[in-house]
C-alpha cells in the first residue's frame, strides 16, 4: 500500500485544535501520511494563544533535511510562519521539493494574539506566496497581505486576484469572518464561489483543516477547483460536528 506523504510545516498547538497536531489528524483522515516540520511552539488552549516561541532557522532546516534525506513529499502544507527568518528557511526547503504547495497564512490566533512578527508578512509576500500552488488566507489576512480591505464578495475576488499577481497559482479567500459566509477561489481566469449559512458554532482550526484537506486532495490527483469544493464540504461537516471540550471555542471533531 502506497500512501501520499504530506509535509506539514507549521506551529505546535498543545490543545490539538489547530496547527500541526490538527493538520496531522486531518491528513490521516484524508488517507495520506503526515510528516512534520515545526516552526514554533506555543502556549494556548481553547480560550486562545498566550505565548509563541519561534524555533531557529537552523532547527527548522534540520528537521526538513532529516525527512528529505529519507523520503520525497507528495505535497507540502505551510501554516504558522513566525518571522522572516522562518520564511527564508521554508523557502530553502521548497527549493528541494517538487510538489504542490498549499500556503495557509495564519497571522493571528482566534483571540487576536499575533502568531508572527511584522516582518513575516512581507516575507510571506516576497518569499512564499510566489511559491504557492494555492494560498488560503481568511478575509482579514487577505486584506493584510494585499492592502485590499475584504468586506464582501467583490473585494474578496479583488484580493484573490492580487495574490495571483504576487505569484500564487491560485488563491482562496475564506469569508467566515464576513457578514455573508462566502469562500472564493480564483484560478486560471475563473472565479469559484461557495456560500453557507453562518454556523452557531465557532470552532478553532477551520483554516488549518481546510488547507490540509486541500493539500491532501491535490497530492491525490484532484485539480484545484475539485480540491477547493471537496475541502469546503469537508470543513462544513467538521464544523457541524464540532464539540465543546474546554472553556473557550469549540474544537473540530474528525
C-alpha positions in Angstrom: 0.0 0.0 0.0 1.4 3.4 -1.0 0.3 6.5 0.9 0.8 10.0 -0.3 3.3 11.7 2.0 2.3 15.3 3.2 5.0 17.5 4.7 3.3 19.7 7.3 5.3 22.9 8.1 3.8 24.9 11.0 3.4 25.6 14.7 2.6 23.3 17.6 -0.7 23.9 19.4 -0.7 21.8 22.6 -4.6 21.7 22.7 -4.5 19.9 19.4 -7.3 22.1 17.9 -5.1 23.8 15.4 -1.6 23.8 14.0 0.4 20.7 13.1 -1.4 18.4 15.5 -4.8 19.1 13.8 -3.1 19.0 10.4 -1.7 15.6 11.1 -5.2 14.3 12.2 -6.8 15.7 9.0 -4.0 14.2 6.8 -4.6 10.7 8.2 -8.4 11.1 7.9 -7.9 12.0 4.3 -5.9 8.8 3.7 -2.5 10.3 3.5 0.6 10.1 5.7 1.8 13.2 7.6 5.4 14.2 8.4 6.0 17.5 10.2 8.5 20.3 10.4 7.8 22.6 13.4 8.3 26.3 13.1 7.2 27.3 16.6 6.0 26.1 19.9 3.0 27.8 21.5 1.2 28.1 24.8 -2.6 28.1 24.1 -5.9 26.4 24.8 -9.5 26.7 23.8 -9.6 30.3 25.0 -6.7 31.5 22.9 -3.0 32.0 22.4 -0.8 33.0 25.4 2.7 33.0 24.0 4.6 31.8 21.0 8.2 30.5 20.9 9.7 30.6 17.4 12.2 27.9 16.5 15.5 28.9 14.9 16.0 28.6 11.1 18.7 26.0 11.9 16.2 23.9 13.8 13.6 24.2 11.1 16.0 23.2 8.4 17.5 20.3 10.4 14.0 18.8 10.7 13.3 19.1 7.0 16.7 17.8 5.9 16.3 14.7 8.0 13.0 14.0 6.3 14.1 14.9 2.8 17.1 12.6 3.0 14.7 9.7 3.6 11.5 10.4 1.6 10.0 12.7 -1.1 6.8 14.5 -0.1 3.9 14.4 -2.5 2.7 17.8 -1.3 3.6 20.5 1.3 1.3 22.4 3.6 2.6 25.6 5.3 0.9 27.1 8.3 2.4 29.3 11.0 5.5 31.3 9.8 6.6 33.2 12.9 9.1 35.5 11.4 11.1 36.4 8.3 13.9 34.0 9.2 11.5 31.1 9.3 10.1 32.2 5.9 13.6 32.1 4.5 14.2 28.7 5.9 10.9 27.4 4.5 11.8 28.8 1.1 15.0 26.9 1.2 13.1 23.7 2.0 10.8 24.3 -1.1 13.9 24.5 -3.3 14.3 20.8 -2.7 10.6 19.8 -3.2 8.8 19.3 -6.5 5.2 19.0 -5.3 2.1 21.1 -4.8 2.3 23.7 -2.0 -0.7 25.0 -0.1 0.2 28.1 1.9 -2.2 28.9 4.8 -1.4 32.3 6.3 -2.4 32.4 10.0 -1.3 35.9 11.2 -3.3 36.0 14.4 -4.8 33.4 16.7 -8.6 33.3 17.2 -8.3 35.5 20.3 -6.4 38.1 18.3 -2.9 37.5 19.6 -0.2 37.7 16.9 1.2 34.5 15.5 4.0 36.2 13.7 6.2 39.3 13.7 5.5 42.2 11.3 8.4 41.2 9.1 6.8 37.8 8.5 4.0 39.4 6.5 6.4 41.0 4.0 8.4 37.7 3.9 5.2 35.8 3.1 4.5 38.1 0.2 8.0 38.0 -1.3 9.3 34.5 -0.4 6.4 32.1 0.0 3.3 33.3 -1.9 5.2 33.2 -5.2 6.0 29.5 -4.4 2.4 28.6 -3.6 0.2 26.4 -5.7 -2.7 27.7 -3.6 -2.7 30.4 -0.9 -5.6 30.3 1.5 -6.0 33.4 3.7 -9.2 34.4 5.5 -10.7 37.7 4.7 -8.7 39.7 7.3 -5.4 38.0 6.3 -6.1 38.7 2.7 -6.5 42.3 3.5 -3.3 42.4 5.4 -1.3 40.7 2.7 -2.7 42.7 -0.3 -3.7 46.0 1.2 -7.2 45.5 -0.1 -9.8 45.5 2.7 -12.1 42.5 2.3 -15.7 43.1 3.4 -17.8 41.4 0.7 -17.6 39.0 -2.3 -16.3 41.6 -4.8 -13.4 42.7 -2.5 -12.6 39.1 -1.8 -12.2 38.4 -5.5 -10.0 41.5 -5.9 -7.8 40.4 -3.1 -7.6 36.9 -4.5 -6.6 38.4 -7.9 -3.9 40.5 -6.1 -2.5 37.3 -4.6 -2.2 35.8 -8.1 -0.3 38.9 -9.2 2.1 38.2 -6.3 2.9 34.9 -7.8 0.4 32.3 -6.4 -1.1 29.9 -9.0 -4.5 30.0 -7.2 -5.9 31.9 -4.2 -8.8 31.1 -1.9 -10.1 33.9 0.3 -12.2 32.4 3.1 -15.1 34.5 4.2 -16.1 33.1 7.5 -15.4 36.5 9.1 -17.7 38.3 6.7 -21.4 39.1 7.2 -22.2 36.7 4.3 -20.2 33.5 4.8 -18.7 33.1 1.3 -15.5 31.5 0.2 -14.0 32.3 -3.2 -11.3 30.6 -5.3 -9.7 32.5 -8.2 -7.7 30.2 -10.6 -6.9 30.2 -14.3 -9.1 33.2 -15.0 -12.2 31.7 -13.3 -13.9 32.5 -10.0 -15.5 29.7 -8.0 -17.8 30.6 -5.1 -19.1 28.6 -2.2 -21.7 30.0 0.3 -23.0 28.6 3.5 -25.2 29.7 6.4 -23.5 31.1 9.4 -22.9 28.3 11.9 -23.9 28.6 15.5 -20.5 27.1 16.5 -17.3 29.0 16.0 -14.6 26.3 16.4 -10.8 26.7 16.3 -8.8 25.2 13.4 -11.1 25.6 10.5 -8.5 27.3 8.4 -5.9 24.7 9.2 -8.3 21.9 8.4 -9.4 23.4 5.1 -5.8 24.0 3.8 -4.7 20.5 4.9 -7.7 18.8 3.3 -6.9 20.7 0.1 -3.2 19.7 0.0 -4.2 16.1 0.6 -6.6 16.2 -2.3 -4.1 17.9 -4.6 -1.5 15.2 -3.7 -4.0 12.5 -4.5 -4.6 13.9 -8.0 -7.5 16.3 -7.7 -7.3 19.5 -9.7 -7.5 22.9 -7.8 -11.3 23.6 -8.3 -12.1 20.0 -7.2 -9.9 20.2 -4.2 -11.5 23.6 -3.2 -15.0 22.2 -3.5 -14.3 19.0 -1.6 -12.3 20.7 1.1 -15.2 23.2 1.6 -17.7 20.4 2.0 -15.4 18.5 4.4 -14.8 21.5 6.7 -18.5 22.2 6.7 -19.2 18.8 8.1 -16.4 19.2 10.7 -18.0 22.5 11.9 -21.4 20.7 12.2 -19.7 18.0 14.4 -17.6 20.4 16.5 -17.6 19.8 20.2 -17.0 21.7 23.4 -14.1 20.5 25.4 -12.6 23.5 27.2 -14.0 26.8 28.4 -13.5 28.7 25.1 -14.1 27.9 21.4 -15.4 24.6 20.2 -12.9 22.0 18.7 -13.4 20.3 15.3 -14.3 16.6 15.7 -12.9 14.4 12.9 
